[in-house]
Amino acid sequence: GTGGGVTAEPSYVTHDLSPHDCFLILASDGVWDVVTEQQAQELVLASSALSTTEAAEKLVQMAIHNGTRDNVSALLIRF
């Protein structure tokens, strides 16, 4: 039968950008399963001196440290 697992249907939200938006995080569920939006935001804001690649790597490392059992990937775009 059909069970859980991989789906071809992505989950997403739309958001109209405002002048207050500073960055966008695109990350896999392996990140979001163990890192809250608040934790990710705080990490990115605290990593402003780092490159976007370095900050995204820190986010991935946070997910691994928090015990994710899924694949992890993250992309950070700053505006």
C-alpha positions as CSV (number, residue, x, y, z in Angstrom):
1,G,0.0,0.0,0.0
2,T,0.9,3.6,0.2
3,G,2.7,4.8,3.3
4,G,4.5,7.9,4.5
5,G,7.8,8.9,3.1
6,V,8.8,11.0,0.1
7,T,6.2,13.1,-1.7
8,A,6.5,15.0,-4.9
9,E,4.4,17.8,-3.4
10,P,6.5,20.5,-1.8
11,S,5.3,22.5,1.1
12,Y,5.6,26.3,0.7
13,V,4.1,29.6,1.7
14,T,4.0,32.8,-0.3
15,H,5.0,36.1,1.3
16,D,4.9,39.6,-0.1
17,L,8.2,41.3,0.6
18,S,8.2,44.4,2.7
19,P,11.0,46.9,3.5
20,H,11.4,45.1,6.8
21,D,12.4,41.8,5.2
22,C,16.2,41.3,5.4
23,F,16.7,37.7,4.3
24,L,15.1,34.5,3.0
25,I,15.9,31.0,4.2
26,L,15.2,28.0,2.0
27,A,15.8,24.8,3.9
28,S,14.9,21.1,3.8
29,D,12.6,19.5,6.4
30,G,15.7,18.1,8.0
31,V,16.4,21.6,9.2
32,W,12.8,22.6,10.1
33,D,12.2,19.4,12.0
34,V,14.7,20.4,14.7
35,V,15.2,24.2,14.3
36,T,12.4,26.7,15.0
37,E,11.8,29.7,12.8
38,Q,12.9,31.9,15.8
39,Q,16.1,30.0,16.2
40,A,16.9,30.2,12.5
41,Q,16.2,34.0,12.5
42,E,18.3,34.6,15.6
43,L,21.2,32.6,14.1
44,V,21.1,34.5,10.8
45,L,20.9,37.9,12.5
46,A,23.8,37.0,14.8
47,S,25.8,35.9,11.7
48,S,25.6,39.2,9.8
49,A,29.4,39.4,9.6
50,L,29.5,36.0,7.9
51,S,28.9,35.3,4.2
52,T,25.6,33.8,3.3
53,T,27.2,30.5,2.6
54,E,28.9,30.5,6.1
55,A,25.6,31.4,7.8
56,A,23.7,28.7,5.9
57,E,26.4,26.2,7.0
58,K,25.9,27.3,10.6
59,L,22.2,26.6,10.2
60,V,22.9,23.1,8.9
61,Q,25.3,22.5,11.7
62,M,22.6,23.6,14.2
63,A,20.2,21.1,12.7
64,I,22.8,18.3,13.0
65,H,23.6,19.4,16.6
66,N,19.9,19.4,17.4
67,G,19.7,15.7,16.3
68,T,18.1,15.8,12.9
69,R,17.7,12.3,11.4
70,D,16.9,13.6,7.9
71,N,19.0,15.1,5.1
72,V,19.8,18.8,5.7
73,S,20.3,21.6,3.2
74,A,19.9,25.4,3.6
75,L,20.2,28.4,1.3
76,L,20.3,31.9,2.7
77,I,19.5,35.0,0.5
78,R,20.1,38.4,2.0
79,F,18.3,41.5,0.6
